[in-house]
Amino acid sequence: MNEKKSGETRIAVNDQTAIEEEEHRYSIMRELLEYINHGKSVQAERYLYDNMKALFPEEDHFTTAMRSVEYVTVAANQAFRDGISSRVLTQTVFDMRKAIRKKQTAREAREVCAQALRRIADMIRSFTDVKEDYSGQYSPAVLSCMDSIISHMPERRLVSELAEDVHLSPKYLSALFARETGKTISQFEQELSLREARFLLRNTDHSYSEISYMLNYSSQSYFNAVFKREVGMTPGQFRRMYKNQPRGLDKVPNSKMED
């Protein structure tokens, strides 16, 4: 009888310990998501490495890979709610899962997870920068239009839809937008698309076909042609020149301006 009670006590203690460990893990994950949601990629990566043992208590590759998918998926879902394109996030999660399958150790799987989380944080930071760049300079109707365009990228919204949102006629909104910004709505959308293209070329290893798909271009050749026309070099030339360079390039609205 005493042995039975002793065994039950050990099970209860082990269960309680497991519950506390999971609660601690979720607490750390919430803090990590805060860094990611604010685009603080460096702090997020440092916090992740500082708490790696708690987030990945197991040393086997399979369990580590499963936890990595869980963390990146949660971060991607939050980023989607914050306005990041579902197409871009889906590609990021897919790439992470594909990369993890090629790894052999838990350590390698953790590294892939860290890279994916940092990439999501960088996306949020870039998205936030775009919104801040255009805030406070224009009329409420134009700002609302810009916000809608940014939030729906890479999908393009019809001018009639944008006009309906701000209770103006399409013709009046188009004229107002052009007068205040110096560009058409279509030119503004292309500007944002190329800005995102520069970010992806500089900060990720996505292929040119993947980037053209993520940004909703009809084909890679069309993406290449638009990029070269507006930026002055091919996507390949841009990547070779600016890969992993500081972030200032993403702040340049006009692609042909000096980076």
CORTAKA-V353947 format. One record per residue. N is the residue number from 1. RES is the residue in three letters. OMEGA is omega in degrees with one decimal (999 if undefined). NEAR is the number of other ideal C-beta (glycine too) atoms within 8 Angstrom. D_LAST is the distance of its C-alpha to the last C-alpha in whole Angstrom. Layout:
# CORTAKA-V353947
n=<N/N>
res=<RES/RES>
omega=<OMEGA/OMEGA>
near=<NEAR/NEAR>
d_last=<D_LAST/D_LAST>
This chain:
# CORTAKA-V353947
n=<1/2/3/4/5/6/7/8/9/10/11/12/13/14/15/16/17/18/19/20/21/22/23/24/25/26/27/28/29/30/31/32/33/34/35/36/37/38/39/40/41/42/43/44/45/46/47/48/49/50/51/52/53/54/55/56/57/58/59/60/61/62/63/64/65/66/67/68/69/70/71/72/73/74/75/76/77/78/79/80/81/82/83/84/85/86/87/88/89/90/91/92/93/94/95/96/97/98/99/100/101/102/103/104/105/106/107/108/109/110/111/112/113/114/115/116/117/118/119/120/121/122/123/124/125/126/127/128/129/130/131/132/133/134/135/136/137/138/139/140/141/142/143/144/145/146/147/148/149/150/151/152/153/154/155/156/157/158/159/160/161/162/163/164/165/166/167/168/169/170/171/172/173/174/175/176/177/178/179/180/181/182/183/184/185/186/187/188/189/190/191/192/193/194/195/196/197/198/199/200/201/202/203/204/205/206/207/208/209/210/211/212/213/214/215/216/217/218/219/220/221/222/223/224/225/226/227/228/229/230/231/232/233/234/235/236/237/238/239/240/241/242/243/244/245/246/247/248/249/250/251/252/253/254/255/256/257/258/259>
res=<MET/ASN/GLU/LYS/LYS/SER/GLY/GLU/THR/ARG/ILE/ALA/VAL/ASN/ASP/GLN/THR/ALA/ILE/GLU/GLU/GLU/GLU/HIS/ARG/TYR/SER/ILE/MET/ARG/GLU/LEU/LEU/GLU/TYR/ILE/ASN/HIS/GLY/LYS/SER/VAL/GLN/ALA/GLU/ARG/TYR/LEU/TYR/ASP/ASN/MET/LYS/ALA/LEU/PHE/PRO/GLU/GLU/ASP/HIS/PHE/THR/THR/ALA/MET/ARG/SER/VAL/GLU/TYR/VAL/THR/VAL/ALA/ALA/ASN/GLN/ALA/PHE/ARG/ASP/GLY/ILE/SER/SER/ARG/VAL/LEU/THR/GLN/THR/VAL/PHE/ASP/MET/ARG/LYS/ALA/ILE/ARG/LYS/LYS/GLN/THR/ALA/ARG/GLU/ALA/ARG/GLU/VAL/CYS/ALA/GLN/ALA/LEU/ARG/ARG/ILE/ALA/ASP/MET/ILE/ARG/SER/PHE/THR/ASP/VAL/LYS/GLU/ASP/TYR/SER/GLY/GLN/TYR/SER/PRO/ALA/VAL/LEU/SER/CYS/MET/ASP/SER/ILE/ILE/SER/HIS/MET/PRO/GLU/ARG/ARG/LEU/VAL/SER/GLU/LEU/ALA/GLU/ASP/VAL/HIS/LEU/SER/PRO/LYS/TYR/LEU/SER/ALA/LEU/PHE/ALA/ARG/GLU/THR/GLY/LYS/THR/ILE/SER/GLN/PHE/GLU/GLN/GLU/LEU/SER/LEU/ARG/GLU/ALA/ARG/PHE/LEU/LEU/ARG/ASN/THR/ASP/HIS/SER/TYR/SER/GLU/ILE/SER/TYR/MET/LEU/ASN/TYR/SER/SER/GLN/SER/TYR/PHE/ASN/ALA/VAL/PHE/LYS/ARG/GLU/VAL/GLY/MET/THR/PRO/GLY/GLN/PHE/ARG/ARG/MET/TYR/LYS/ASN/GLN/PRO/ARG/GLY/LEU/ASP/LYS/VAL/PRO/ASN/SER/LYS/MET/GLU/ASP>
omega=<179.8/178.9/178.7/179.1/-179.9/178.5/178.9/179.0/179.3/179.0/-180.0/179.0/179.6/178.7/-179.9/177.7/179.7/178.8/-180.0/178.6/178.6/177.3/178.3/179.7/179.6/176.6/177.7/-179.2/177.4/178.8/178.2/178.8/177.1/177.2/-178.4/-176.8/177.5/177.0/-178.1/-172.0/-179.1/178.4/179.5/-179.2/178.9/179.4/179.0/-178.8/177.9/-176.1/-176.2/-176.8/-179.5/-179.0/-180.0/-176.2/-178.8/180.0/179.4/-175.6/-174.2/-178.4/177.7/178.3/179.6/177.9/178.8/178.0/178.7/-176.4/-177.5/178.3/177.6/179.6/179.8/178.3/178.3/179.1/177.3/177.9/178.7/175.2/179.3/-177.5/178.3/-179.6/179.3/-179.1/177.9/178.3/179.0/178.9/179.1/179.6/179.3/179.6/179.4/-179.7/-178.9/-179.8/-179.5/-178.2/-176.0/-174.2/177.1/179.9/179.3/178.4/178.1/178.6/178.1/178.0/-179.5/179.3/-179.4/179.3/177.8/179.7/178.8/177.8/178.0/177.5/-179.2/179.4/178.8/179.2/178.6/178.0/179.7/-177.9/-180.0/-179.1/-174.9/-177.1/170.8/-176.3/-169.8/179.4/179.9/-178.7/-179.4/177.2/177.8/177.8/179.0/-178.9/179.1/179.1/-178.9/-175.9/-177.8/180.0/10.3/177.0/-179.9/177.0/176.3/177.6/179.4/178.2/178.7/-179.5/179.2/-179.9/-176.1/174.0/175.5/175.0/178.1/-178.8/-178.5/179.9/179.5/179.8/179.8/-179.6/-179.3/-179.2/-176.0/-174.2/-177.1/179.1/177.7/177.1/178.8/178.4/177.7/178.5/178.9/177.8/178.9/-179.7/179.8/175.5/177.2/177.7/178.4/178.4/-178.0/178.7/-174.2/-170.4/-178.9/177.1/177.3/176.6/-180.0/177.9/177.6/-179.4/179.0/177.2/-178.1/-177.9/170.5/172.9/-175.5/178.1/178.2/-179.2/178.2/176.4/179.7/-177.6/179.4/-178.7/-178.2/-179.5/-174.4/-175.8/178.2/176.6/179.4/175.6/179.0/178.2/179.5/-178.8/-179.5/-177.5/-169.4/-177.6/177.3/175.2/179.3/-166.8/-173.6/-177.3/-177.7/-177.8/-176.9/-177.4/-178.1/-173.2/-177.0/174.7/-177.3/175.9/999>
near=<4/5/6/7/8/8/8/8/8/8/8/8/8/8/8/8/8/8/8/8/10/8/8/9/11/8/8/11/11/8/9/15/11/8/13/17/10/7/12/10/12/6/8/14/11/8/11/13/8/6/10/9/6/10/13/11/7/8/4/7/11/6/9/14/12/8/12/16/12/8/13/15/9/10/13/13/8/11/14/10/6/9/7/12/8/7/10/13/14/9/12/14/13/8/11/15/9/8/9/13/7/5/11/4/7/12/6/10/14/12/8/13/15/11/9/15/16/11/11/16/14/12/14/15/12/13/13/9/10/11/10/7/8/10/7/4/4/9/7/6/10/12/12/10/14/11/9/11/14/13/7/8/11/11/6/7/9/6/10/7/8/15/12/7/9/11/4/9/6/10/6/9/16/11/8/12/14/10/6/9/9/4/8/8/12/6/8/13/11/10/12/12/13/13/13/13/13/14/12/13/13/13/8/6/3/10/5/11/7/9/14/13/10/13/12/9/11/3/7/9/6/10/15/12/8/11/14/11/6/10/11/6/8/8/13/7/8/14/10/7/7/11/8/4/6/4/7/7/11/11/8/10/7/6/11/6/7/2/6>
d_last=<78/76/74/73/72/70/68/67/66/64/62/62/60/58/57/56/54/52/52/50/48/47/46/45/42/41/41/38/37/37/35/32/32/31/28/27/27/25/22/23/23/23/26/28/27/29/32/32/33/35/37/37/41/42/40/41/44/45/45/45/42/44/44/40/39/41/39/36/36/38/35/32/34/34/31/30/32/31/28/29/31/28/26/25/25/28/27/24/27/30/27/26/30/31/29/30/34/34/32/35/38/36/37/40/40/40/37/35/35/34/31/30/31/29/26/27/27/24/22/24/23/19/20/22/19/16/19/20/16/16/20/19/16/19/22/24/23/25/29/30/31/27/26/28/27/24/25/27/24/22/25/26/23/23/26/26/29/31/31/34/34/31/34/37/35/35/38/37/37/34/34/34/31/29/30/29/26/25/26/24/21/21/20/23/24/23/19/19/20/18/15/16/17/13/12/15/14/11/13/16/14/13/16/19/21/22/23/21/24/24/21/22/25/24/22/25/24/27/26/24/24/23/20/19/20/18/15/15/16/13/10/11/12/15/15/16/14/11/13/14/11/10/13/14/11/11/10/8/6/9/9/7/10/10/8/8/6/4/0>
